[in-house]
Amino acid sequence: ADRPPVALLIPDLAFRGEVRAALQSFGNESGISVSVTVMPAESVLFALREDARTASSRFDAALIPMWALGEFIVDDLIVPIDALIAEAGSSSLTVEMPVEFPAIAALRRFNDVAYATPFDASALLLYYRSDLMGTEPASIATWDALIQTAHDLRTPSIDGVSLNLGVGSNGYANVLALLNSSIVGPLNPRNVWFHPESFRPLIDSEPFIETLSTFATLAALGVLDQANWTSAESWRHFLAGNALFTIAPVDFVRLIPASNIAESISIAPLPGSTSYSDPVTGESHTIETLNTPGNAFGSNWGGIVRSSARDPLASLLMLQSLAAASDRGLDWSVSSGLVPGQPNMLQITDDGTAPAPYLELGFAPHQPRQLSKAIESTFAAPFQFPHLRIPGTADYHAILDSAIHDVVSRPGADVAAVMAEAASSFDAVTDLLGRERQRTMLDQSLTHSTAV
């Protein structure tokens, strides 16, 4: 049957070209036309909120970051994907989505119901200069070892680290990378952000303060200017050969071949720790093996269908086509930085051989193998860092971002005082949105913090 056009909103990110090509194929095969609106990534959520507030129904579907999922669920602004797939089945339509790593699939769910379709996945990884270190990633398996190595091997012309710490540049993610193993562990898979009973923020707890103090020590091994850097500036500084280490998302990998030190760059999962501390009880736990929870980063993108969509099933079919296209993995990830959440997305062979396109684009033979191993160990970890995905997440992140910037830009800053003020700001956001509602949304969002 003829279906109305689908109005899709997408971010102005590197994968937009691949999205348009996939939608052209979808239109030719299905007869359903798709009108695409491209906006800066930071404007997508605002446009969707305004669309809902004004009831203008400009967009039927959108690609959004998974950390924003909660605020669209709480006000019933999007349709559960599970319900649409069931409806499609009753209409003799077959809808199948790629099978992702459980940690990635969980980010698309609330209360065990899928609200977003597969598309992109992300994680933070460690990148380092193997030519200067003369060591394997196993030698920098812990954050303490990373800090010591960066301290010992830095020179007047090469910094120990390069980090994006500017306000608004998602610098908080670098701290979350360290929190991942210093607070999360087998006996505390979820209590990072709020106390489970009072719902008071835990960011002013002693374990959180200690972690941020450790991070300040790491940041001090780079230039002070990085306190104002964006992620792009931090990455460029590293690719120019000016730092031993950097922490960056997976999708930045595509820029490695353009570097004048390309062959010297190696890739590893984030370091871990040999102990972690529960911010609720203050109890410290020692681990015999390395504590390395996964870091399925909450900024990955997925497809959602608006409750006001003119033809929800047409929107679902369109998002299915994008999920199927991204499932090819190799075709998209090399050129666009898109990282599908399916196992072996880089198509590394059993003997460790990387596909020819990587080598043709200028990657060194070791890099695709290291990348595949780092991604898989991150996504397949037995439990994951509980990224915030509730209403107000952008506000909580902004508060944390500002506090971290305050600490790293003022050597010797009183970390406890900074975090106490940040915790008070967290409370203000929570009270504005409703403490009990926030507690319920957090509980429903945390399926990905348990064993998978």
DOFI-482275 format. One record per residue: x, y, z of N, C-alpha, C in turn. Coordinates in steps of 0.001 Angstrom, whole numbers, padded with zeros to 6 digits, always signed. Example, Ala and Ser with C-alpha at 12.3 -4.5 7.8 and 13.67 -1.06 7.14 Angstrom:
<rs>
+013190-005690+007800+012300-004500+007800+013200-003300+007800+012850-002250+007080+013670-001060+007140+012900+000030+007870
</rs>
This chain:
<rs>
+000842-001195+000000+000000+000000+000000+000879+001248+000000+000346+002312-000640+001094+003573-000660+001205+004132+000754+002364+004635+001078+002586+005197+002407+003079+006633+002258+002766+007491+003231+003218+008882+003145+004733+008960+003312+005330+010039+002853+006778+010210+003050+007129+010233+004537+008338+009807+004836+008835+009820+006208+009762+011021+006363+009518+011828+007386+010377+012983+007675+011376+012582+008758+012647+012531+008381+013711+012048+009275+014661+013179+009644+014987+013271+010922+015960+014249+011419+017231+013518+011804+018384+013961+011275+019660+013317+011598+020700+014387+011945+021751+013989+012685+022808+014948+013027+023787+015138+011885+024424+016283+011878+025433+016605+010859+026767+015988+011273+026808+014665+011278+028016+013935+011636+028563+013195+010419+029715+012567+010582+030425+011999+009438+029620+010946+008691+028674+010288+009387+027944+009205+008727+026756+009686+007890+026546+011003+007786+025354+011498+007097+025336+011073+005620+026506+011012+004981+026554+010594+003583+026099+009159+003404+026549+008275+004285+026142+006882+004215+024646+006734+004481+024122+007565+005404+022689+007532+005692+021891+007894+004450+022288+008961+003772+021562+009380+002577+021600+008300+001500+022748+007661+001321+022861+006610+000304+021964+005423+000637+021947+005046+001913+021103+003923+002326+019627+004258+002142+019238+005493+002427+017840+005883+002294+017423+005953+000827+018356+006300-000053+018049+006291-001481+017717+004878-001936+018515+003915-001475+018253+002510-001813+016924+002055-001220+016672+002475+000018+015411+002101+000671+014216+002628-000117+014287+003881-000564+013189+004467-001320+012945+003752-002634+014049+003392-003314+013917+002689-004597+013264+001326-004423+013607+000646-003319+013097-000710-003110+011692-000737-002519+011375+000242-001656+010097+000198-000933+009020+001098-001520+009442+002091-002277+008491+003068-002773+008131+004128-001746+008768+004084-000585+008529+005066+000472+009598+006147+000377+009187+007371+000189+010166+008451+000108+010499+008963+001510+011709+009445+001647+012180+009945+002929+012753+011341+002728+012236+012305+003465+012813+013641+003452+013721+013773+004664+014961+014151+004420+015971+014188+005474+016307+015623+005842+016229+015924+007135+016684+017208+007657+017966+016964+008442+019027+017680+008095+020320+017538+008759+020572+018775+009606+020867+018554+010883+021157+019652+011800+022435+019362+012563+023093+020390+013101+024220+020126+014004+023783+019188+015121+024668+018312+015543+024311+017297+016528+023702+017909+017780+024235+019049+018201+023750+019669+019436+022362+020294+019262+021883+020429+018019+020577+021035+017772+019463+020012+017594+019818+018751+017397+018814+017720+017109+017806+017600+018238+018275+017504+019465+017369+017300+020596+016485+018521+020819+017061+019711+020671+016266+020933+020822+015147+020972+019788+015468+020601+018542+014460+020620+017481+013338+019638+017776+013683+018460+018311+012654+017477+018646+011780+017959+019808+012411+018587+020798+011628+019122+021923+010658+020214+021442+011155+021097+020587+010302+022161+020062+009183+021587+019205+009496+020546+018449+008487+019891+017618+007357+019341+018490+007739+018766+019642+006731+018224+020562+005970+019342+021264+006691+020389+021683+006060+021483+022426+005028+022208+021582+005348+022408+020310+004456+023162+019428+003476+022271+018683+003619+020932+018862+002738+019969+018176+002753+020186+016666+003913+020562+016137+004003+020831+014701+004233+019572+013879+004700+018509+014522+004880+017198+013858+005716+017305+012581+006811+018039+012681+007711+018158+011522+008446+016861+011237+008732+016093+012295+009571+014913+012152+008818+013660+012580+008912+012634+011753+008324+011340+012089+009311+010456+012840+010578+010629+012557+011613+009779+013149+012901+010585+013244+013833+010068+014012+015097+010788+014196+016172+009825+014666+017416+010227+014471+018555+009566+015101+018966+010430+016286+018992+009847+017486+019334+010612+018688+020394+009850+019487+021150+010555+020350+022088+009867+021234+021328+009121+022317+021805+007951+022688+021070+007109+023623+021017+007685+025037+021908+008607+025380+021814+009220+026710+020563+010098+026831+019983+010495+025691+018803+011358+025715+017502+010577+025671+017565+009262+025632+016371+008454+025420+015310+008685+026499+015739+008792+027753+014804+008877+028859+013849+010040+028777+014348+011198+028329+013477+012373+028336+012383+012290+027279+012561+011453+026270+011512+011271+025268+010554+010151+025654+011034+009249+026509+010168+008174+026987+009228+008675+028063+009733+009480+028986+008965+009862+030166+007684+010618+029810+007700+011351+028707+006510+012098+028291+005809+011448+027105+006114+010179+026857+005462+009415+025782+005600+010095+024419+006773+010627+024143+007007+011316+022875+007465+010368+021783+007819+009126+022145+008249+008150+021149+007511+006834+021366+007472+006024+020321+006742+004757+020339+007716+003627+020638+007371+002695+021515+008257+001538+021738+008472+000754+020441+009721+000472+020132+010035-000267+018916+009466-001683+018985+009501-002285+020160+008946-003634+020311+007483-003670+019881+006710-002649+020279+005294-002611+019926+005110-002454+018418+005951-001643+017795+005841-001452+016347+006191-002724+015591+007213-003444+016070+007588-004696+015405+006442-005710+015514+005786-005761+016676+004640-006658+016841+003504-006251+015911+003268-004946+015782+002219-004456+014891+002537-004789+013438+003819-004657+013088+004228-004990+011725+003974-006465+011433+004254-007317+012420+004025-008744+012248+002566-009066+012003+001675-008374+012697+000240-008606+012507-000238-008081+011166+000594-007230+010530+000260-006703+009200+001033-007430+008104+001579-008588+008466+002341-009429+007514+003599-008741+007000+004139-007840+007796+005421-007220+007475+006502-007846+008347+007608-008207+007749+008714-008798+008504+009740-007728+008835+009981-007539+010117+010965-006556+010563+011978-007272+011442+013220-007276+011009+014300-007916+011765+015428-006911+011953+015879-006802+013173+016983-005891+013483+018259-006675+013717+019435-006090+013414+020703-006769+013684+020841-007106+015167+021482-008217+015451+021721-008626+016835+023006-007954+017320+022872-007082+018314+024008-006334+018827+024572-007004+020079+025746-006551+020493+026242-006936+021809+025173-006568+022838+024924-007415+023834+023903-007086+024843+024106-005726+025490+025352-005334+025709+025612-004032+026343+025127-002878+025475+025223-003011+024153+024753-001963+023257+023236-002002+023146+022689-003205+023000+021238-003345+022901+020549-002795+024147+021167-002960+025313+020558-002500+026562+020424-000982+026607+021326-000263+025928+021249+001196+025911+020036+001694+025134+019436+000840+024361+018271+001215+023567+016966+000831+024266+017080+000352+025507+015917-000169+026218+015688+000565+027543+014435+000652+027929+014029+001102+029258+013019+000095+029783+013214-000308+031030+012273-001247+031638+012096-002483+030764+013196-002892+030128+013248-004067+029258+012362-003948+028023+012125-002729+027568+011376-002475+026344+012270-001668+025408+012371-002094+024144+013204-001383+023177+012485-000131+022684+013169+001016+022756+012631+002284+022268+013453+002847+021110+014549+002218+020761+015404+002720+019691+015935+001554+018872+016176+001816+017613+016689+000791+016708+018210+000840+016646+018862-000264+016301+020323-000268+016166+020780+000706+015089+021906+001326+015344+022527+002162+014314+024017+002292+014578+024362+003052+015612+025762+003358+015900+026065+002945+017339+027298+002587+017597+027750+002300+018959+029032+003082+019199+029373+003265+020460+030579+004032+020740+031201+003588+022052+032462+003848+022186+033190+003580+023422+034434+004453+023415+034937+004738+024585+036218+005427+024686+037333+004402+024709+038397+004678+023964+039552+003793+023924+040813+004592+024241+041887+003870+024516+043186+004485+024787+044048+004401+023535+044614+005527+023127+045520+005585+021978+046889+006030+022497+047955+005413+021973+049275+005747+022506+050359+005602+021453+051506+006228+021727+052658+006212+020833+053518+004998+021155+053341+003924+020420+054110+002710+020692+055585+002881+020341+055913+003792+019428+057306+003985+019056+058100+004609+020194+057452+005399+021039+058137+006052+022140+058092+005241+023423+057100+004381+023527+056933+003620+024765+057716+002325+024782+057787+001677+023631+058484+000404+023589+057852-000620+024506+056529-000586+024614+055841-001496+025525+054509-001897+024928+053955-002981+025413+052658-003459+024970+051569-002913+025890+050303-002900+025435+049214-002394+026273+049121-003074+027625+049539-004342+027715+049457-005052+028992+050283-004354+030064+051303-003622+029642+052162-002929+030606+051514-001662+031141+050430-001224+030492+049710-000048+030968+048259-000444+031253+048107-001572+031900+046784-002137+032135+046009-001395+033206+046692-000648+034078+046001+000085+035140+046194+001586+034951+045306+002360+035565+045425+003811+035494+046686+004296+036196+047058+003646+037288+048295+004020+037976+049497+003827+037063+049490+002713+036311+050596+002457+035384+050603+003475+034257+049423+003854+033781+049344+004864+032729+049916+006194+033210+049517+006609+034401+050009+007879+034944+051525+007835+035125+052035+006710+035645+053477+006590+035863+054238+006615+034540+053709+005894+033546+054370+005848+032244+054365+007215+031582+053214+007893+031625+053126+009232+031033+054083+010199+031726+054220+010053+033039+055131+010915+033803+056583+010644+033428+056943+009368+033333+058343+009000+033122+058826+009271+031702+057938+009148+030700+058371+009219+029306+058096+010562+028635+057401+011455+029291+057157+012754+028666+058474+013524+028559+058521+014424+027618+059712+015242+027379+059280+016698+027246+060217+017623+027162+059824+019033+026978+058990+019264+025717+059135+018385+024712+058395+018590+023461+057237+017610+023282+057138+016599+024150+056058+015615+024038+055370+015484+025390+054086+015839+025421+053318+015782+026668+052993+014339+027039+052689+014149+028314+052302+012818+028747+050940+012423+028209+049988+013364+028207+048637+013084+027720+048097+014274+026943+047080+013992+026145+046320+015026+025454+044849+014721+025701+044137+015650+026371+042744+015410+026774+041870+016596+026401+040610+016324+026089+039653+017414+025855+038931+017703+027162+039176+018872+027709+038647+019227+029022+037890+020547+029024+037652+021103+027833+036909+022348+027763+035453+022163+028149+034868+023171+028767+033450+023117+029120+032631+022993+027842+031724+022030+027828+030899+021797+026648+031524+020865+025638+032700+020330+025934+033382+019447+024984+033289+017984+025400+032384+017686+026322+032223+016319+026837+033470+015825+027565+034193+016759+028163+035373+016357+028910+035062+015459+030086+033811+015550+030586+033417+014683+031703+033584+013210+031350+033488+012881+030060+033595+011476+029650+034953+010895+030009+035993+011728+030002+037317+011245+030375+037353+010820+031842+036646+011561+032692+036572+011196+034104+035743+009926+034280+034658+009814+033514+033846+008600+033586+034668+007381+033195+035611+007568+032289+036470+006459+031892+037256+005919+033087+037713+006823+033947+038461+006409+035133+037517+005888+036214+036362+006551+036354+035357+006083+037317+034926+004659+037029+034995+004309+035756+034530+003007+035309+035102+001867+036143+036382+001930+036466+037011+000840+037207+037309+001192+038660+037212+002461+039031+037522+002840+040410+036299+002799+041312+035091+002804+040723+033858+002779+041503+032969+001589+041138+032878+001268+039840+032041+000155+039392+032808-001156+039549+032115-002170+040013+032725-003485+040176+031670-004543+040445+032068-005789+040611+031101-006877+040795+030118-006651+041935+030574-006006+043025+029688-005776+044165+029010-004412+044115+029330-003623+043119+028658-002331+042926+028513-002063+041428+027561-002725+040784+027416-002553+039341+026655-001308+038919+026010-000575+039877+025134+000505+039430+025158+001779+040250+025599+001765+041500+025517+002958+042338+026700+003889+042087+026547+004737+041082+027568+005714+040719+027041+007130+040885+025805+007346+040455+025281+008699+040341+024463+009141+041548+023568+008280+042026+022639+008667+043083+022520+007565+044134+022272+007985+045378+022048+007031+046459+020729+006304+046183+020717+004986+046291+019502+004238+045931+018291+004542+046812+018494+005053+048024+017362+005335+048906+016989+006826+048911+017950+007685+049191+017649+009119+049277+017645+009806+047921+018278+009185+046933+018487+009744+045598+019293+011044+045653+020087+011183+046692+021053+012272+046727+022210+011922+045800+022814+012910+045167+023930+012619+044266+025133+012062+045019+025870+011191+044351+027057+010572+044934+028347+011214+044435+028222+012285+043658+029426+012866+043070+030281+013611+044097+029752+013829+045316+030571+014429+046372+031027+013388+047391+030881+012097+047030+031341+011028+047920+032859+010925+047872+033441+010320+048886+034894+010202+048958+035478+009435+047766+034892+008291+047341+035457+007601+046174+035423+008448+044913+034378+009233+044736+034284+010082+043553+035348+011177+043615+035519+011776+044805+036513+012836+044978+037927+012287+044747+038192+011090+045265+039502+010479+045059+039762+010214+043577+038738+009756+042879+038891+009490+041453+039182+010770+040686+038451+011827+040998+038673+013098+040313+040054+013662+040644+040519+013452+041859+041869+013894+042220+042912+013129+041416+042688+011825+041232+043588+011021+040400+043573+011513+038964+042376+011841+038485+042272+012345+037119+043014+013672+036971+042940+014523+037991+043662+015794+037938+045165+015556+037831+045645+014502+038496+047066+014141+038396+047412+013744+036969+046520+012967+036341+046735+012574+034948+046703+013799+034034+045711+014655+034219+045578+015833+033358+046778+016764+033475+047396+016805+034651+048549+017679+034875+049763+017256+034054+049712+016060+033464+050813+015594+032616+050674+016091+031185+049632+016874+030922+049464+017525+029633+049562+019027+029800+049420+019770+028712+049528+021219+028775+048294+021798+029460+048448+022919+030122+047340+023546+030826+046242+023988+029857+046638+024303+028613+045670+024763+027618+044587+023731+027342+044868+022449+027605+043872+021433+027285+042612+021572+028157+042684+022379+029202+041502+022647+030018+040415+023343+029206+040781+023878+028043+039809+024569+027182+039641+023888+025827+040236+022714+025652+040204+022049+024352+038909+021294+024114+038522+021245+022826+037475+020335+022377+038119+018972+022100+037278+017974+021849+037825+016650+021531+038625+016690+020241+038207+017507+019275+038949+017609+018020+040332+018206+018247+040425+019215+019098+041719+019840+019382+042641+018875+020117+042091+018126+021051+042901+017141+021768+043421+016072+020822+042559+015613+019918+042945+014565+018973+044012+015076+018009+043845+016295+017520+044844+016864+016601+046202+016991+017279+046202+017385+018556+047451+017516+019296+048166+016167+019379+047381+015123+019609+047962+013781+019677+048450+013324+018301+047630+013500+017266+048007+013042+015926+049216+013789+015385+049451+014982+015895+050630+015746+015457+051907+015248+016122+051776+014249+017009+052945+013688+017667+053347+014405+018926+052418+015152+019527+052761+015992+020670+052426+015394+022030+051936+014151+022058+051581+013529+023336+051734+012018+023240+052005+011399+024389+052151+009939+024452+050815+009224+024421+049826+009760+025127+048527+009107+025274+047397+010068+024972+046286+009511+024553+045031+010253+024540+043883+009274+024736+042757+009791+025188+041525+009030+025311+040543+009628+024319+039965+008803+023462+039075+009328+022430+038060+008268+022030+036941+008700+021441+035933+007744+020976+036452+006886+019818+035786+005780+019598+036165+004864+018524+036125+005555+017166+035127+006413+016943+034944+006955+015601+036078+007873+015163+036940+008298+016083+038078+009132+015698+039149+008334+014960+039052+007019+015011+040059+006163+014386+040232+006483+012910+039149+006866+012257+039213+007076+010809+040222+008150+010412+040634+008997+011378+041554+010092+011083+043018+009706+011249+043269+008499+011741+044651+008089+012003+045528+008118+010754+045068+007583+009597+045964+007542+008427+046484+008898+007985+045782+009977+008313+046228+011316+007899+047342+011861+008780+047633+011178+009875+048658+011656+010798+050053+011344+010288+051000+012227+010630+052385+011955+010239+053051+010935+011162+052331+010466+012170+052847+009412+013045+051922+008190+012995+051193+008054+011879+050138+007042+011783+050620+005643+012172+051754+005221+011641+052212+003853+011889+052656+003644+013330+052881+004721+014065+053358+004609+015447+052220+004589+016466+050995+004758+016002+049846+004805+016914+049320+003402+017180+049131+003097+018451+048530+001829+018839+047246+002089+019617+046414+001064+019704+045071+001202+020278+044864+000121+021322+044253+000484+022447+044013-000477+023526+042711-000134+024236+042126-001089+024943+040983-000757+025802+041427+000196+026899+040476+000833+027556+040823+001686+028689+041462+000859+029793+042381+001468+030542+042982+000740+031671+041935+000377+032719+042323-000500+033641+041452-000887+034738+042103-000578+036071+041678-001281+037101+042244-001078+038431+042226-002399+039186+042940-002427+040275+042984-003639+041103+042082-003519+042324+041377-002395+042441+040418-002217+043527+039396-001174+043117+038279-001162+043814+037264-000148+043576+036537+000119+044884+035913+001296+044978+035260+001710+046220+033799+002054+045971+032923+001553+046818+031491+001794+046718+031177+003178+047294+030638+004112+046500+030376+005462+047019+029218+005520+048015+028413+004474+048076+027309+004449+049048+027817+004039+050419+028575+002957+050480+029059+002436+051756+030445+002933+052106+031205+003387+051090+032588+003789+051314+033536+002602+051387+032996+001397+051235+033809+000194+051364+034668-000013+050123+035924-000391+050350+036850-000669+049256+036945-002164+049023+037000-002558+047749+037067-003965+047374+038312-004195+046521+039095-005177+046900+040281-005553+046129+039919-006682+045173+040458-006600+043971+040158-007606+042941+041436-008348+042597+041369-009670+042573+042546-010470+042251+042930-010296+040789+041914-010278+039924+042173-009996+038517+041816-008543+038244+042206-008030+037105+042007-006624+036784+040515-006282+036685+040123-005177+037299+038742-004707+037230+038590-003794+036016+037917-004279+034990+037747-003505+033755+036303-003599+033266+035384-002928+033927+034009-002895+033418+033967-002308+032009+032970-002714+031244+032837-002188+029890+032407-000737+029899+032643-000065+028775+032318+001355+028673+031534+001598+027388+030368+000933+027281+029489+001162+026131+028945+002578+026251+029596+003499+025610+029383+004919+025835+027970+005342+025448+027323+006114+026321+025930+006485+026116+025676+007486+025007+026739+007945+024310+026508+008925+023253+026261+008260+021907+026204+006920+021875+025936+006302+020584+024520+006633+020112+024297+006489+018801+023072+006974+018171+022159+005820+017799+020865+006033+017924+019883+005039+017535+018661+005721+016948+017818+004942+016278+016643+005493+015627+015410+005439+016508+014654+006524+016529+013402+006557+017302+012254+006978+016378+011044+006501+016732+009834+006852+015992+008967+007727+016886+008614+008912+016417+007799+009843+017197+006379+009312+017385+005787+009617+018521+004394+009242+018774+003451+009921+017783+003891+011064+017241+003073+011818+016289+003358+011431+014838+004148+010386+014611+004504+009990+013242+003250+009718+012421+003258+010190+011179+002088+010008+010316+001867+008540+009974+002943+007811+009787+002853+006379+009506+003979+005699+010274+003734+005305+011522+004800+004725+012343+005467+003507+011715+004696+002674+011017+005296+001482+010408+006239+001853+009267+005905+002874+008512+006818+003337+007460+008117+003839+008066+007992+004555+009191+009193+005026+009892+010019+003847+010390+009350+002826+010919+010060+001647+011395+010790+000951+010255+010134+000791+009116+010773+000139+007973+011994+000926+007513+011869+002256+007534+013000+003100+007156+014163+002916+008122+013893+002918+009432+014960+002730+010422+015548+001324+010340+014718+000343+009973+015243-001000+009769+016272-001006+008640+016010-000240+007590+016960-000197+006470+018288+000412+006901+018247+001424+007781+019494+002013+008278+020232+001029+009181+019487+000305+010011+020120-000686+010883+020772-001776+010054+020096-002213+008997+020653-003263+008140+021885-002771+007397+021852-001508+006950+023005-000950+006242+024207-000822+007169+023971-000370+008408+025088-000218+009345+025645-001578+009746+024830-002624+009624+025271-003971+009996+026386-004457+009091+026552-003804+007933+027662-004199+007065+029004-003889+007714+028982-002950+008617+030167-002660+009429+031321-002096+008649+031965-002935+007872+033180-002551+007180+032933-001392+006228+031857-001470+005454+031602-000440+004451+031444+000937+005084+030843+000967+006256+030565+002256+006872+031657+002719+007815+032186+001833+008621+033075+002286+009689+034383+002851+009159+034879+002338+008032+036143+002829+007493+036028+004286+007075+034933+004613+006411+034830+005948+005822+034152+006976+006717+033260+006528+007599+032428+007491+008311+032642+007524+009807+033319+006525+010357+033472+006469+011794+032306+005803+012490+031285+005396+011730+030162+004692+012329+030632+003349+012866+030254+003040+014093+030686+001792+014720+029456+000957+015055+029098+000006+014224+027970-000861+014552+028261-001662+015813+027201-002025+016527+027369-002735+017789+027310-004237+017660+027617-004759+016463+027568-006198+016261+028958-006815+016418+029030-008067+016887+030326-008743+017011+031068-008793+015670+032391-008698+015745+033278-008748+014582+032890-007732+013515+032494-006537+013964+032063-005532+013008+033182-005081+012072+034428-005318+012473+035541-004924+011616+035997-006063+010703+035359-007223+010841+035604-008349+009941+037069-008784+009918+037652-008899+011104+039007-009428+011214+038941-010950+011063+039795-011515+010261+039753-012954+010016+040345-013727+011190+040132-015030+011187+040618-015873+012284+042129-015795+012458+042849-015574+011363+044308-015497+011479+044792-014082+011789+043851-013187+012064+044222-011830+012450+044450-010882+011302+044123-011298+010079+044344-010458+008912+043258-009388+008796+043677-008162+008579+042720-007066+008416+042258-006994+006970+040992-006621+006734+040497-006481+005365+041287-005438+004585+041382-005641+003290+042179-004768+002430+041803-003291+002517+040508-002939+002620+040191-001494+002648+040918-000718+003730+041181-001341+004874+041901-000639+005934+043326-000322+005497+043969-001282+004899+045353-001078+004473+045416-000090+003313+044423-000157+002429+044398+000765+001294+044209+002209+001750+043530+002399+002861+043304+003749+003380+044468+004273+004205+045464+003432+004436+046650+003896+005130+046803+003436+006561+045924+002545+007033+046096+001996+008377+047275+001034+008398+048033+001050+009476+049090+000066+009663+048443-001286+009965+049099-002401+009594+048482-003721+009766+048042-004025+011193+048756-003485+012201+048400-003812+013584+047162-003074+014077+046811-001968+013434+045744-001112+013981+044343-001719+013885+043913-002288+012746+042590-002914+012731+042464-004057+013728+043515-004823+013897+043469-005933+014861+043325-005402+016284+044135-004385+016620+044039-003808+017964+042682-003164+018193+042172-002484+017166+040883-001817+017291+039771-002830+017528+039765-003884+016747+038729-004908+016890+038767-005536+018280+039955-005840+018758+040098-006445+020084+039650-005489+021183+040011-004199+021039+039648-003212+022064+038144-002995+022121+037513-002906+020945+036064-002710+020912+035352-003915+021495+035762-005096+021066+035055-006296+021513+035210-006510+023019+036406-006282+023551+036594-006466+024992+035774-005446+025783+035540-004266+025195+034734-003247+025850+033254-003608+025817+032759-003948+024631+031335-004233+024484+030931-005569+025121+031877-006506+025203+031538-007839+025711+031899-008017+027178+032280-006947+027857+032617-007041+029286+031418-007560+030077+031658-008281+031173+030552-008907+031910+029597-007914+032562+030039-006690+032812+029114-005649+033260+029642-004307+032764+028759-003320+032729+029048-002060+032064+028901-000872+033003+029621+000195+032684+029451+001448+033421+028016+001942+033229+027318+002321+034313+025906+002731+034203+025749+004179+033761+025891+004418+032478+025771+005785+031965+024377+006338+032228+024322+007622+032545+023034+008290+032749+022257+008370+031437+020968+008028+031501+020094+008138+030326+018712+008622+030740+018640+009359+031827+017354+009784+032372+017064+011235+031992+015824+011706+032175+015553+013129+031941+016535+014001+032739+016977+015075+032119+017919+015963+032787+019376+015557+032637+019646+014484+031884+021029+014017+031742+021944+015107+031199+021471+015868+030223+022300+016945+029670+022665+017960+030748+021723+018252+031662+022005+019198+032742+022990+018614+033749+022793+017345+034109+023733+016696+035029+025143+016673+034425+025224+016331+033141+026524+016289+032471+027178+017673+032454+026379+018709+032189+026933+020066+032129+027486+020503+033483+026790+020125+034547+027263+020455+035902+028590+019748+036175+028643+018466+035841+029870+017705+036063+030998+018238+035196+030678+018588+033961+031667+019143+033035+032301+020399+033621+031462+021291+034146+031952+022538+034711+032809+022294+035946+032397+021335+036784+033167+021027+037991+034541+020462+037642+034573+019563+036665+035848+018972+036248+036772+020045+035677+036200+020930+034867+037003+022017+034308+037587+022874+035423+036801+023135+036448+037261+023934+037580+038458+023270+038252+038387+021957+038406+039460+021226+039085+040742+021209+038251+040623+020883+036951+041836+020712+036131+042440+022044+035708+041654+023108+035709+042191+024408+035281+042788+025193+036440+042565+024705+037674+043115+025387+038849+043911+024386+039677+045178+024176+039328+045985+023243+040111+045913+023565+041601+045672+022540+042406+045542+022735+043832+044142+023070+044287+043167+023013+043370+041788+023336+043724+041274+022373+044791+040371+022844+045635+039752+022024+046676+038681+021156+046009+039055+019919+045674+038168+019046+044914+036876+018779+045687+036994+018554+047004+035806+018265+047814+034819+019428+047773+035324+020660+047861+034445+021828+047839+033784+021985+046470+034551+021741+045408+033994+021848+044058+032876+020832+043858+033104+019606+044324+032107+018569+044107+030901+018727+045023+031088+019326+046187+029947+019611+047065+029004+020611+046392+029586+021610+045755+028769+022588+045041+028068+021943+043845+028809+021064+043151+028217+020365+042000+027073+019466+042453+027235+018806+043590+026180+017935+044112+024932+018745+044438+025117+019937+044968+023979+020805+045255+023242+021167+043962+023994+021396+042897+023378+021704+041600+022654+020478+041038+023230+019290+041244+022544+018048+040854+021186+017976+041547+021180+018244+042858+019941+018180+043627+018894+019144+043086+019338+020322+042657+018394+021315+042130+017719+020797+040859+018497+020155+040001+017929+019570+038778+016942+018473+039136+017338+017613+040083+016471+016510+040491+015158+017017+041073+015237+018013+041932+014020+018559+042546+013107+019189+041498+013707+019826+040504+012917+020463+039454+012145+019428+038640+012789+018299+038371+012174+017268+037527+011326+016277+038309+011509+016251+039645+010738+015328+040475+011598+014167+040935+011917+014139+042217+012852+013143+042744+012362+011709+042525+011102+011459+042816+010599+010094+042671+010540+009672+041204+010171+010610+040345+010150+010289+038918+011555+009974+038423+012526+010743+038862+013904+010508+038450+014410+009154+038961+014032+008817+040198+014448+007541+040754+013860+006385+039915+012594+006506+039559+011949+005472+038743+012618+005356+037385+012893+006474+036754+013531+006446+035433+014923+005841+035508+015673+006157+036570+017009+005580+036711+016919+004064+036870+015999+003610+037705+015835+002166+037889+015500+001477+036576+014642+002103+035787+014233+001492+034519+015342+001527+033479+016292+002449+033642+017356+002604+032644+018550+001704+032879+018659+001129+034075+019916+000502+034454+020013-000991+034147+019257-001457+033197+019387-002861+032822+020774-003170+032286+021458-002166+031723+022775-002417+031146+023900-002412+032156+023599-002119+033424+024671-002115+034425+024842-003479+035088+023943-004402+034768+024031-005753+035337+024782-006648+034374+025041-007872+034812+025765-008825+033963+025007-009072+032686+025739-009194+031590+025108-009419+030296+025661-010700+029680
</rs>
